[in-house]
Amino acid sequence: LVRVAGAFDSGGSGTNRAEAEAVVQAILRHARETPEETLGVAAFSIRQRDAILDALERARRDSPETEPFFSAHPEEPFFVKNLENVQGDERDCIIISVGYAPDREGRFAMRFGPLSAEGGERRLNVLITRAKSRLLVFSGIGAEDIDLTRTESRGVAALRAFLAFAASG
């Protein structure tokens, strides 16, 4: 678990830009240090996925030495997808961007998109089983931030348990 001190822009872009930037730095580090391993990135929301893609596009222009990595694995190409589109895609390493966090005023809405819906726990299970050897979770929240008295969602309860597990290594 990599904790990111970012804010969720709930009233605007619906993204956590600090977390997107941290994920992009991890992608570039992967490209430089372990280019032989395949990599996939999954965000909990479409907006967070798009924020990562936009930040990655800018970073790739500034880091041309990493370009060979992005075409190095034609049978298992690098991807950035949202939670609902990652099924069936396994990679050596998967980076997850939770995205949700308190806003700039410190309020945490406890809304988790598709995870909050019926079957959210199955979506989370699919996501966290995509990594063959390594899983990195970027998040502005930890298990202690999720108040299960505020929700009956099994997906949110599963996320809380997963974040606790990821924090313990």
Phi, psi and chi 1 to 4 in degrees:
 res  aa     phi    psi   chi1   chi2   chi3   chi4
   1 LEU       -  125.4  177.8   65.0      -      -
   2 VAL  -110.6  110.4  179.0      -      -      -
   3 ARG   -80.9  134.3  -67.8  -67.5  -63.2  -97.3
   4 VAL  -120.0  127.3  179.4      -      -      -
   5 ALA   -84.4   72.0      -      -      -      -
   6 GLY  -120.0  175.2      -      -      -      -
   7 ALA  -123.7  145.2      -      -      -      -
   8 PHE   -88.5  125.4 -176.1   68.7      -      -
   9 ASP   -88.0   76.2 -176.1   15.2      -      -
  10 SER   -69.4  -30.0   59.9      -      -      -
  11 GLY   -91.3   -4.3      -      -      -      -
  12 GLY  -126.1 -101.5      -      -      -      -
  13 SER   -74.3  -19.1   67.1      -      -      -
  14 GLY    69.0   31.4      -      -      -      -
  15 THR  -132.7  169.9   64.6      -      -      -
  16 ASN  -120.6   92.2 -176.0  -31.2      -      -
  17 ARG   -64.2  -37.6  -67.9 -165.2 -170.2  -79.2
  18 ALA   -61.6  -40.7      -      -      -      -
  19 GLU   -67.9  -40.2 -170.8  172.8  -59.2      -
  20 ALA   -59.1  -43.5      -      -      -      -
  21 GLU   -64.8  -40.5  -68.1  -67.7  -21.7      -
  22 ALA   -64.0  -39.9      -      -      -      -
  23 VAL   -63.5  -43.5  166.2      -      -      -
  24 VAL   -61.9  -41.1  166.3      -      -      -
  25 GLN   -62.3  -37.3  -68.6  -50.0  -53.7      -
  26 ALA   -67.5  -37.5      -      -      -      -
  27 ILE   -62.1  -47.7  -66.9  167.5      -      -
  28 LEU   -64.6  -38.9  -64.6  179.5      -      -
  29 ARG   -61.3  -43.5 -165.8  167.5   36.2 -102.0
  30 HIS   -59.4  -46.5 -179.7   96.7      -      -
  31 ALA   -60.5  -35.2      -      -      -      -
  32 ARG   -81.9  -41.2  -70.1 -178.0 -173.9  110.5
  33 GLU   -97.4  -30.4  -63.4  173.5    7.9      -
  34 THR  -136.9   53.9   55.2      -      -      -
  35 PRO   -66.1  -15.5   26.2  -34.7      -      -
  36 GLU   -75.0  -17.0   70.0  -77.9   -2.8      -
  37 GLU   -91.8  140.8  -67.8 -177.0    2.3      -
  38 THR   -75.9  156.6   58.3      -      -      -
  39 LEU  -142.7  139.5  176.4   65.3      -      -
  40 GLY  -136.8  150.1      -      -      -      -
  41 VAL  -124.1  133.7  177.7      -      -      -
  42 ALA  -129.2  127.7      -      -      -      -
  43 ALA  -106.7  150.5      -      -      -      -
  44 PHE   -70.0  -19.1  -85.0   24.8      -      -
  45 SER  -136.9  158.7   72.0      -      -      -
  46 ILE   -63.6  -41.0  -67.8  170.6      -      -
  47 ARG   -63.5  -40.1  -72.0  179.7  174.5 -173.5
  48 GLN   -68.2  -39.1 -173.6   69.3    9.8      -
  49 ARG   -57.1  -46.7  177.1 -152.8   60.4 -162.1
  50 ASP   -64.7  -36.9  -68.5  -12.2      -      -
  51 ALA   -63.7  -39.4      -      -      -      -
  52 ILE   -66.2  -45.6  -66.7  166.7      -      -
  53 LEU   -61.0  -42.1  -75.0  169.3      -      -
  54 ASP   -64.0  -45.0  -69.3  -13.9      -      -
  55 ALA   -66.4  -37.3      -      -      -      -
  56 LEU   -67.1  -39.5 -179.1   58.9      -      -
  57 GLU   -59.2  -45.1 -175.9  178.5  -39.3      -
  58 ARG   -64.1  -43.8  -70.5 -172.3  -58.0  -86.3
  59 ALA   -66.9  -36.5      -      -      -      -
  60 ARG   -65.7  -34.2  -75.5  174.4   68.2  175.8
  61 ARG   -63.4  -34.8  -77.9 -165.6  -62.7  -93.5
  62 ASP   -86.3   -7.3  -64.8  -23.3      -      -
  63 SER  -133.1   62.7  -56.3      -      -      -
  64 PRO   -61.4  -20.9   20.7  -29.8      -      -
  65 GLU   -65.7  -16.8   76.5  -77.5    0.7      -
  66 THR   -89.8   -8.7   63.0      -      -      -
  67 GLU   -55.9  -39.8  -80.9  -50.6  -59.3      -
  68 PRO   -56.2  -32.9  -26.6   35.1      -      -
  69 PHE   -60.1  -39.8  167.1   76.0      -      -
  70 PHE   -69.1  -10.6  -65.2   99.8      -      -
  71 SER  -124.9   13.2   59.3      -      -      -
  72 ALA   -76.7  -20.2      -      -      -      -
  73 HIS  -126.2   74.1  -55.4  -78.8      -      -
  74 PRO   -61.1  -28.5   15.7  -23.5      -      -
  75 GLU   -79.4  -23.9   64.9  -72.0  -14.4      -
  76 GLU  -138.7   72.5  -69.9 -174.7  -28.4      -
  77 PRO   -67.8  154.5   22.9  -30.1      -      -
  78 PHE   -57.4  143.6  168.1   76.9      -      -
  79 PHE  -146.1  158.2   66.6   78.8      -      -
  80 VAL  -129.8  116.0  179.3      -      -      -
  81 LYS  -132.6  167.9  -64.8 -176.8  175.4 -175.2
  82 ASN   -94.6  165.7   63.1  -57.7      -      -
  83 LEU   -47.2  -42.7  171.7   69.5      -      -
  84 GLU   -80.2   -7.5  -65.4  179.1  -58.7      -
  85 ASN  -114.4   10.0  -67.4  -29.9      -      -
  86 VAL   -95.3   -5.9   75.0      -      -      -
  87 GLN   -58.4  132.6 -172.2  165.5  -13.5      -
  88 GLY    88.6  -10.5      -      -      -      -
  89 ASP   -97.7  103.9  -69.3  -49.6      -      -
  90 GLU  -102.5  143.4  -69.9 -174.2  -16.1      -
  91 ARG  -140.8  162.3  -62.5  -64.0 -176.6  -91.6
  92 ASP   -57.4  -45.6  -65.3  -39.0      -      -
  93 CYS  -125.2  136.9  178.6      -      -      -
  94 ILE  -121.6  132.5  -65.8  -71.5      -      -
  95 ILE  -107.3  128.8  -65.1  173.7      -      -
  96 ILE  -109.5  133.9  -64.5  174.3      -      -
  97 SER  -112.8  109.3  175.6      -      -      -
  98 VAL   -67.2  -46.0  172.9      -      -      -
  99 GLY    81.6  -45.0      -      -      -      -
 100 TYR   -70.3  138.3  -57.2  110.9      -      -
 101 ALA  -165.7  172.7      -      -      -      -
 102 PRO   -61.3  153.1  -24.2   34.5      -      -
 103 ASP   -79.9 -175.4   63.5   16.4      -      -
 104 ARG   -61.1  -24.6  -65.9 -168.3 -160.4  -62.0
 105 GLU   -89.8    0.7  -72.7   76.9   39.1      -
 106 GLY    87.5    5.7      -      -      -      -
 107 ARG   -83.7  136.4  -67.7 -176.7  -54.6 -104.0
 108 PHE  -119.0  113.1 -175.0   40.2      -      -
 109 ALA   -76.4  -15.7      -      -      -      -
 110 MET    58.3   37.9  -68.7 -104.8  -45.0      -
 111 ARG  -107.3  128.8  -71.0 -171.4  -59.8 -102.6
 112 PHE  -126.7   31.9  -62.6   96.2      -      -
 113 GLY    53.7 -131.3      -      -      -      -
 114 PRO   -62.4  -22.3   -8.2   11.7      -      -
 115 LEU   -67.4  -29.2  -84.0 -174.2      -      -
 116 SER   -75.7  -18.7  -62.8      -      -      -
 117 ALA   -80.5  168.7      -      -      -      -
 118 GLU   -54.3  131.6 -179.0   75.3   26.5      -
 119 GLY    83.5    6.5      -      -      -      -
 120 GLY   -58.6  -33.3      -      -      -      -
 121 GLU   -65.4  -32.0   70.7  -79.6    3.1      -
 122 ARG   -71.0  -38.0  -69.2 -170.5  -60.7  -83.5
 123 ARG   -62.8  -42.3  -71.9 -177.6  173.7  101.3
 124 LEU   -64.1  -42.0 -179.2   63.3      -      -
 125 ASN   -59.7  -45.2 -176.5   57.5      -      -
 126 VAL   -58.8  -45.3  167.1      -      -      -
 127 LEU   -62.6  -48.5  172.8   59.6      -      -
 128 ILE   -77.9   -4.6   64.6  177.0      -      -
 129 THR  -104.1   14.9   58.2      -      -      -
 130 ARG   -84.8  -16.2  -58.5  -62.6   90.1 -158.7
 131 ALA   -87.4  130.5      -      -      -      -
 132 LYS   -78.3  -36.7  -64.9  177.7 -171.3  176.6
 133 SER  -136.6  -25.2   63.5      -      -      -
 134 ARG  -145.0  139.4 -131.9  169.7    3.3  108.8
 135 LEU  -132.5  123.5 -177.2   64.2      -      -
 136 LEU  -113.8  129.5  -62.2  171.7      -      -
 137 VAL  -115.4  117.6 -177.5      -      -      -
 138 PHE  -100.0  127.7  -74.1   75.6      -      -
 139 SER  -155.1  143.3 -179.7      -      -      -
 140 GLY   -89.5   -0.9      -      -      -      -
 141 ILE  -129.2  158.7   59.0  169.3      -      -
 142 GLY  -120.6  177.3      -      -      -      -
 143 ALA   -55.0  -37.6      -      -      -      -
 144 GLU   -65.7  -16.7   67.7  -79.5   -0.1      -
 145 ASP   -86.0  -13.1  -61.7  -50.4      -      -
 146 ILE   -94.5  114.4  -62.1  176.3      -      -
 147 ASP   -96.4  103.4 -179.6   -1.1      -      -
 148 LEU   -71.1   -9.5  -66.0 -179.6      -      -
 149 THR   -76.4  -12.1   65.6      -      -      -
 150 ARG   -96.9    0.7  -66.6  174.7   54.7 -167.5
 151 THR  -152.9  153.0 -179.5      -      -      -
 152 GLU  -110.1    7.4  -66.0 -178.2   15.6      -
 153 SER   -69.7  126.3  166.7      -      -      -
 154 ARG   -68.9  -30.6  -68.6  177.0   61.5 -169.5
 155 GLY   -65.2  -41.0      -      -      -      -
 156 VAL   -69.1  -39.9  174.1      -      -      -
 157 ALA   -62.0  -40.3      -      -      -      -
 158 ALA   -65.7  -38.5      -      -      -      -
 159 LEU   -63.0  -42.3  174.2   61.4      -      -
 160 ARG   -59.4  -46.7 -174.2  179.8 -164.0  -78.1
 161 ALA   -63.3  -41.3      -      -      -      -
 162 PHE   -65.3  -43.6  174.9   66.5      -      -
 163 LEU   -63.2  -36.5  -71.7  173.4      -      -
 164 ALA   -64.2  -43.0      -      -      -      -
 165 PHE   -63.1  -47.0  174.5   77.9      -      -
 166 ALA   -61.8  -37.3      -      -      -      -
 167 ALA   -66.2  -31.6      -      -      -      -
 168 SER   -82.8  -10.5   71.2      -      -      -
 169 GLY    80.8      -      -      -      -      -
